[in-house]
Amino acid sequence: MGGIFTYILILVALSGPGEAGHPFAVDDMLRMESLGAVKVSPDEKHVVFERSGAYEDSSDFGHLQWPDRKDSAKIYIVDVEGSPSPRLLFDQKVGEGHWLGGFSPSGKYLVIYKATDNRVKACVYAFKTRQLTCLKETPNVDFTLPDPVLWLSNDTLVYAAVPGGEWPALFDFRTGPPERLAASWRKAWHGRESTASAIYSGALYSDGARATDPSLNKGRLIRVNLNSGVEQILGQGRYVSLTLSPDGRRLAALKKGVEIQPRPDWSISGIYFHGNWRTHLEIFDLDHHDLDKGAELTPCEACDVFPGTIQWAPDSRGIVFFSRGTSEFWNRGRLMRYELKTRELVQILHKGLQLIPDGMMPRPHPVLWRDGKVAVFAHSPGEGEGAFTLAPVRKGSRADWYLLGNDGKSVNITKDFAGSSMRPVAMRKKDIYFLADGDIWRFGAGGVRENLTEDIPAPVTVWQPPPAGYFHPLPLPEEHLILKVPGRVFRLSLDTVVRKVLDREPESQLAAMSATAELLIFRQDGDRGSHLSLAGVGRPVTPLIRVNTHLAMVMAGQWKKLEYQTSSGENLFSWVLLPPDWDPGRRYPLIVHVYPTSWSSMRPPSGEQIGVFQPNNMQLLAAQGYVVLFPSLPPMLTRSKDGPLLNVAEVVLPAVDQAITDGYADPERLGLYGYSYGGIAALTLLIQTTRFKAAIVGASAANLGSYYGAMSLPDRAQAGTQMGLSGVMRLEENEGGPLALGVRPWEMPERYIRNSPLFQADRITTPLMLIYGDLDYHYPISQFDEMFTALYRLNRQAVFVRYWGEGHGIFSPANIRDMWDRQLDWLGRHLGKSLGMSAAAPAKAPHKTLPEAEEPHGSPVRK
């Protein structure tokens, strides 16, 4: 009880008015810890979670740094009926990173992934013996796909492994390519081995497939019995998307096949992030598997199946997946259904419907099963052959759920809902539960609809834990839903429709819940730190852990909403971040942070809060006395007939004028900041106006002609046809993206020139700082080589800061500190010293003035 009492006292102290602390500093950010995934055991005895220590204390910054930093995390456990104080689940050494896999069905075991400086392992923790045993081979970890380790029963699992000695791709792509290049350079210098690496164009086979990569067959699909220790090789190759049938008798898996060169008539788009290799569906009979025969079934040799789209029928008699033919792109993909008993493969017809993509990077939306049929989320453009569309819902065309018949006819099962977004949240027996129009609806047999929350006047939302991975989870056969209305949270029993109010903390989110919804884990993130709490039916909220308490002594900036009209008469709003000690009687230097998006009118940008680790967090500028403006940049307004960003000044400058009119900004001290997509928006803005006195632009494109097909250093180190397609994908899109030109360079070169800041570099007179990491996998550093050379040739004031060993973001603590030293120095020189903060945050190293030019590989020594 003493620990809980102390914890409550801390919360009370932090929730009060509080005394003035110090402004947010880089060192405050680098001290931040992270709370990652949280899980409740099936037997409801344990809560486990990931926790990473202070960011700057990580032992390695070479691998991809996920937001919750799994590559440096430790696993903690809380006994639900014991002490609420977390403890380490097992001894975890310095330099190791751990993250959570899945519990076995009974909760007897837990999969733990472990990463060290030279390997990734999948391990199994036994709660009874408290022993951690690692599997022999490297799991094919990919956070964009379902878990590579899948439980088949309480004591048996199956996992997909990569060839021996390899890292999973997402851990390898940043550090692996330069290491392999360096090894090749050394071989060339020794003169004993050839270092040639050839890549090819032109179809080698009639279906466009490339030559078979021998390494494709070196992976394995392995079944392991934990009681006997017996391992069984189910298949040879690289497997992804493991899916167990509901009856537990069969396993569906996708096997990576040959690479494909995209055909000239394909429109490369965001869906191409799936990759350019074939994946084939295999089905294994887990009861009668013969080692010598491999997979029991290969439903369609000619089908290329989209990962993450395999869905078993509730009765396990059939399977649905999304695939394309050998000569088709994904926008012509089809839903296919395979019946195990008859071995029949049929295309699911959806005449007159276009399937709606799910997510930012288009992927097929999951389907729903109902009485042996499937329902799809689609809009109806009229008569014609149904297909998957990459475009969002058309204006004036509503999306609905359609139940598809075997004759190709469809029935709209959500047409009576007023809203246009009906989200399925659960499946129970033959019922589907939708969240629609602010209520929970049960859609039963015969089309009967019932509103389960009609008596609640406020709009209801379903509280669900955050999805794991790139693909959203399907509605599960839930027994209970956790519902939230303003000020209340309760559990809804789907069978009895009984509701029970749950104790909760204000402003919290649901981090995890047990299968019965008896236990809930709340998470609260804010400018005073983050913490986890345990709650449930008939159980008061119990605090578990709090991190980043040092932020309680940091003064956050103040947010204000700005409303205004654009030059075309559109009503917009933006967000303004003010210094913590903002004085309405002063005029402050203004930094305009541009990024093509429409900000929410309900809350400020979520990534710009003190409690969020973000190397480019604009709270650091506010702490130094700058006002930061986040203008809304809706694509429909920034786009002109000639390009996606050519109207950017007409949208941004009215927001700047309004910030000046409202007394926030000094009109003579305007700065500009843009990163990634925001970088090319900023460069385009600098061409259109001379109002800014300084600008900082990072990790973006400047010459769309050379960006088309450009290869980053990680691309160059790999001999696959994926190389160079990152820019192609963004540029060939017809709409939506900030770089979407809709044509290829040889089709309309003038369109590429018109939208490339490089070709109008002579119009840029604003002093400009360019920032890049040489391992950027989105945009090759050559983009800013060209931009800086143009400014250099024009004798314009500019500096090009290159961070070697960094990718699309800056992750090294030393580089983060250096970047902020340089950015603050640059803004201070050209905008004048700010008049805001008088207090200085404690820092490990004092700020110093930097020269405008340095040696190419040099970095000033910190004093």
Secondary structure as the mmCIF struct_conf table of DSSP 4:
data_model
#
loop_
_struct_conf.conf_type_id
_struct_conf.id
_struct_conf.beg_label_comp_id
_struct_conf.beg_label_asym_id
_struct_conf.beg_label_seq_id
_struct_conf.end_label_comp_id
_struct_conf.end_label_asym_id
_struct_conf.end_label_seq_id
HELX_RH_AL_P HELX_RH_AL_P1 GLY A 2 SER A 15
BEND BEND1 GLY A 16 GLY A 16
STRN STRN1 HIS A 22 PRO A 23
HELX_RH_AL_P HELX_RH_AL_P2 VAL A 26 LEU A 30
TURN_TY1_P TURN_TY1_P1 ARG A 31 ARG A 31
STRN STRN2 SER A 34 VAL A 40
TURN_TY1_P TURN_TY1_P2 PRO A 42 ASP A 43
BEND BEND2 GLU A 44 LYS A 45
STRN STRN3 HIS A 46 SER A 52
HELX_RH_3T_P HELX_RH_3T_P1 TYR A 55 ASP A 57
BEND BEND3 SER A 59 SER A 59
BEND BEND4 GLY A 62 HIS A 63
TURN_TY1_P TURN_TY1_P3 PRO A 67 ASP A 68
HELX_RH_3T_P HELX_RH_3T_P2 LYS A 70 SER A 72
STRN STRN4 ALA A 73 ASP A 79
TURN_TY1_P TURN_TY1_P4 VAL A 80 GLU A 81
BEND BEND5 GLY A 82 GLY A 82
STRN STRN5 ARG A 87 LEU A 88
BEND BEND6 LEU A 89 PHE A 90
TURN_TY1_P TURN_TY1_P5 VAL A 94 GLY A 95
STRN STRN6 GLY A 97 PHE A 103
HELX_LH_PP_P HELX_LH_PP_P1 SER A 104 SER A 104
TURN_TY1_P TURN_TY1_P6 PRO A 105 SER A 106
BEND BEND7 GLY A 107 LYS A 108
STRN STRN7 TYR A 109 ALA A 115
BEND BEND8 ASP A 117 ASN A 118
STRN STRN8 VAL A 120 ALA A 126
TURN_TY1_P TURN_TY1_P7 PHE A 127 ARG A 130
STRN STRN9 GLN A 131 CYS A 134
BEND BEND9 LYS A 136 GLU A 137
STRN STRN10 PRO A 139 PRO A 139
TURN_TY1_P TURN_TY1_P8 PHE A 143 THR A 144
BEND BEND10 LEU A 145 PRO A 146
BEND BEND11 PRO A 148 PRO A 148
STRN STRN11 VAL A 149 TRP A 151
BEND BEND12 LEU A 152 ASP A 155
STRN STRN12 THR A 156 ALA A 161
HELX_LH_PP_P HELX_LH_PP_P2 VAL A 162 PRO A 163
TURN_TY1_P TURN_TY1_P9 GLY A 164 GLY A 165
HELX_LH_PP_P HELX_LH_PP_P3 GLU A 166 PRO A 168
HELX_RH_AL_P HELX_RH_AL_P3 ALA A 169 ASP A 172
TURN_TY1_P TURN_TY1_P10 PHE A 173 THR A 175
HELX_RH_AL_P HELX_RH_AL_P4 GLY A 176 HIS A 190
TURN_TY1_P TURN_TY1_P11 GLY A 191 GLY A 191
BEND BEND13 ARG A 192 GLU A 193
BEND BEND14 GLY A 202 GLY A 202
BEND BEND15 LEU A 204 TYR A 205
TURN_TY1_P TURN_TY1_P12 SER A 206 ASP A 207
BEND BEND16 GLY A 208 GLY A 208
STRN STRN13 ALA A 209 ALA A 209
HELX_LH_PP_P HELX_LH_PP_P4 ALA A 211 ASP A 213
HELX_RH_3T_P HELX_RH_3T_P3 PRO A 214 LYS A 218
STRN STRN14 ARG A 220 ASN A 225
TURN_TY1_P TURN_TY1_P13 LEU A 226 SER A 228
STRN STRN15 GLU A 231 GLN A 236
BEND BEND17 GLY A 237 GLY A 237
STRN STRN16 TYR A 239 LEU A 244
TURN_TY1_P TURN_TY1_P14 PRO A 246 ASP A 247
BEND BEND18 GLY A 248 ARG A 249
STRN STRN17 ARG A 250 GLU A 259
STRN STRN18 ILE A 260 ILE A 260
HELX_LH_PP_P HELX_LH_PP_P5 GLN A 261 ARG A 263
TURN_TY1_P TURN_TY1_P15 PRO A 264 ASP A 265
BEND BEND19 TRP A 266 TRP A 266
HELX_RH_3T_P HELX_RH_3T_P4 GLY A 270 HIS A 274
BEND BEND20 ASN A 276 ASN A 276
STRN STRN19 TRP A 277 ASP A 285
BEND BEND21 LEU A 286 HIS A 288
TURN_TY1_P TURN_TY1_P16 LEU A 291 LYS A 293
BEND BEND22 GLU A 296 GLU A 296
STRN STRN20 LEU A 297 LEU A 297
BEND BEND23 PRO A 299 PRO A 299
TURN_TY1_P TURN_TY1_P17 GLU A 301 ALA A 302
STRN STRN21 ASP A 304 VAL A 305
HELX_LH_PP_P HELX_LH_PP_P6 PHE A 306 PHE A 306
TURN_TY1_P TURN_TY1_P18 PRO A 307 GLY A 308
STRN STRN22 GLN A 311 TRP A 312
TURN_TY1_P TURN_TY1_P19 PRO A 314 ASP A 315
BEND BEND24 SER A 316 ARG A 317
STRN STRN23 GLY A 318 ARG A 324
TURN_TY1_P TURN_TY1_P20 THR A 326 SER A 327
HELX_RH_3T_P HELX_RH_3T_P5 TRP A 330 ARG A 332
STRN STRN24 ARG A 334 GLU A 339
TURN_TY1_P TURN_TY1_P21 LEU A 340 ARG A 343
STRN STRN25 GLU A 344 GLN A 347
TURN_TY1_P TURN_TY1_P22 LYS A 351 GLY A 352
STRN STRN26 GLN A 354 LEU A 355
HELX_LH_PP_P HELX_LH_PP_P7 ILE A 356 ILE A 356
STRN STRN27 PRO A 357 PRO A 357
BEND BEND25 GLY A 359 MET A 361
STRN STRN28 PRO A 364 PRO A 364
HELX_LH_PP_P HELX_LH_PP_P8 HIS A 365 VAL A 367
STRN STRN29 LEU A 368 ARG A 370
TURN_TY1_P TURN_TY1_P23 ASP A 371 GLY A 372
STRN STRN30 LYS A 373 HIS A 379
BEND BEND26 GLY A 382 GLY A 384
STRN STRN31 ALA A 387 PHE A 388
BEND BEND27 LEU A 390 ALA A 391
HELX_LH_PP_P HELX_LH_PP_P9 VAL A 393 ARG A 394
TURN_TY1_P TURN_TY1_P24 LYS A 395 GLY A 396
STRN STRN32 ALA A 399 LEU A 404
HELX_LH_PP_P HELX_LH_PP_P10 GLY A 405 GLY A 405
TURN_TY1_P TURN_TY1_P25 ASN A 406 ASP A 407
BEND BEND28 GLY A 408 GLY A 408
STRN STRN33 SER A 410 ASN A 412
BEND BEND29 ILE A 413 THR A 414
TURN_TY1_P TURN_TY1_P26 LYS A 415 ASP A 416
BEND BEND30 ALA A 418 SER A 420
STRN STRN34 ARG A 423 ARG A 428
TURN_TY1_P TURN_TY1_P27 LYS A 429 LYS A 430
STRN STRN35 ASP A 431 ALA A 436
TURN_TY1_P TURN_TY1_P28 ASP A 437 GLY A 438
STRN STRN36 ASP A 439 PHE A 443
HELX_RH_3T_P HELX_RH_3T_P6 ALA A 445 GLY A 447
STRN STRN37 ARG A 449 ASN A 451
TURN_TY1_P TURN_TY1_P29 LEU A 452 ASP A 455
BEND BEND31 ALA A 458 ALA A 458
HELX_LH_PP_P HELX_LH_PP_P11 PRO A 459 VAL A 460
STRN STRN38 THR A 461 VAL A 462
HELX_LH_PP_P HELX_LH_PP_P12 PRO A 465 ALA A 468
BEND BEND32 GLY A 469 PHE A 471
HELX_LH_PP_P HELX_LH_PP_P13 HIS A 472 LEU A 476
BEND BEND33 GLU A 479 GLU A 479
STRN STRN39 HIS A 480 VAL A 485
TURN_TY1_P TURN_TY1_P30 PRO A 486 GLY A 487
STRN STRN40 ARG A 488 SER A 493
TURN_TY1_P TURN_TY1_P31 LEU A 494 THR A 496
STRN STRN41 ARG A 499 LEU A 502
TURN_TY1_P TURN_TY1_P32 PRO A 506 GLU A 507
STRN STRN42 GLN A 509 MET A 513
TURN_TY1_P TURN_TY1_P33 ALA A 515 THR A 516
BEND BEND34 ALA A 517 GLU A 518
STRN STRN43 LEU A 519 GLY A 526
TURN_TY1_P TURN_TY1_P34 ASP A 527 ARG A 528
STRN STRN44 GLY A 529 GLY A 536
TURN_TY1_P TURN_TY1_P35 VAL A 537 GLY A 538
STRN STRN45 ARG A 539 VAL A 547
HELX_RH_3T_P HELX_RH_3T_P7 THR A 549 MET A 553
STRN STRN46 VAL A 554 MET A 555
HELX_LH_PP_P HELX_LH_PP_P14 ALA A 556 GLY A 557
STRN STRN47 GLN A 558 GLN A 565
TURN_TY1_P TURN_TY1_P36 SER A 567 SER A 568
BEND BEND35 GLY A 569 GLY A 569
STRN STRN48 ASN A 571 LEU A 578
HELX_LH_PP_P HELX_LH_PP_P15 PRO A 579 PRO A 579
TURN_TY1_P TURN_TY1_P37 PRO A 580 ASP A 581
TURN_TY1_P TURN_TY1_P38 PRO A 584 GLY A 585
BEND BEND36 ARG A 586 ARG A 586
STRN STRN49 TYR A 588 VAL A 594
BEND BEND37 PRO A 596 THR A 597
BEND BEND38 SER A 601 ARG A 603
HELX_RH_3T_P HELX_RH_3T_P8 SER A 606 GLU A 608
BEND BEND39 GLN A 609 GLN A 609
TURN_TY1_P TURN_TY1_P39 ILE A 610 GLY A 611
BEND BEND40 VAL A 612 VAL A 612
TURN_TY1_P TURN_TY1_P40 PRO A 615 ASN A 616
TURN_TY1_P TURN_TY1_P41 MET A 618 MET A 618
HELX_RH_AL_P HELX_RH_AL_P5 GLN A 619 ALA A 623
TURN_TY1_P TURN_TY1_P42 GLN A 624 GLY A 625
STRN STRN50 VAL A 627 PHE A 630
HELX_RH_AL_P HELX_RH_AL_P6 PRO A 635 THR A 638
STRN STRN51 SER A 640 SER A 640
TURN_TY1_P TURN_TY1_P43 LYS A 641 ASP A 642
STRN STRN52 GLY A 643 GLY A 643
BEND BEND41 PRO A 644 LEU A 645
TURN_TY1_P TURN_TY1_P44 LEU A 646 ASN A 647
HELX_RH_AL_P HELX_RH_AL_P7 VAL A 648 THR A 661
TURN_TY1_P TURN_TY1_P45 ASP A 662 GLY A 663
STRN STRN53 ALA A 665 TYR A 675
TURN_TY1_P TURN_TY1_P46 SER A 676 SER A 676
HELX_RH_AL_P HELX_RH_AL_P8 TYR A 677 GLN A 688
BEND BEND42 LYS A 693 LYS A 693
STRN STRN54 ALA A 694 GLY A 698
BEND BEND43 ALA A 699 ALA A 699
BEND BEND44 ALA A 702 ALA A 702
HELX_RH_AL_P HELX_RH_AL_P9 LEU A 704 TYR A 707
TURN_TY1_P TURN_TY1_P47 TYR A 708 GLY A 709
HELX_RH_AL_P HELX_RH_AL_P10 LEU A 713 ARG A 716
TURN_TY1_P TURN_TY1_P48 ALA A 717 ALA A 717
BEND BEND45 GLN A 718 GLN A 718
BEND BEND46 GLY A 720 GLY A 720
TURN_TY1_P TURN_TY1_P49 THR A 721 GLY A 724
HELX_RH_AL_P HELX_RH_AL_P11 LEU A 725 GLU A 732
BEND BEND47 ASN A 734 GLY A 737
TURN_TY1_P TURN_TY1_P50 PRO A 738 LEU A 739
BEND BEND48 VAL A 743 VAL A 743
TURN_TY1_P TURN_TY1_P51 PRO A 745 GLU A 747
HELX_RH_AL_P HELX_RH_AL_P12 PRO A 749 ARG A 754
TURN_TY1_P TURN_TY1_P52 ASN A 755 ASN A 755
HELX_RH_3T_P HELX_RH_3T_P9 PRO A 757 ARG A 763
BEND BEND49 THR A 766 THR A 766
STRN STRN55 LEU A 768 GLY A 773
TURN_TY1_P TURN_TY1_P53 ASP A 774 LEU A 775
BEND BEND50 TYR A 777 TYR A 779
TURN_TY1_P TURN_TY1_P54 ILE A 781 ILE A 781
HELX_RH_AL_P HELX_RH_AL_P13 SER A 782 ARG A 793
TURN_TY1_P TURN_TY1_P55 LEU A 794 ASN A 795
STRN STRN56 ALA A 798 TYR A 803
TURN_TY1_P TURN_TY1_P56 TRP A 804 GLY A 805
BEND BEND51 HIS A 808 GLY A 809
HELX_RH_AL_P HELX_RH_AL_P14 PRO A 813 LEU A 831
BEND BEND52 LEU A 835 GLY A 836
BEND BEND53 ALA A 839 ALA A 839
BEND BEND54 LYS A 844 ALA A 845
BEND BEND55 GLU A 852 GLU A 852
TURN_TY1_P TURN_TY1_P57 PRO A 856 HIS A 857
HELX_LH_PP_P HELX_LH_PP_P16 PRO A 860 ARG A 862
#
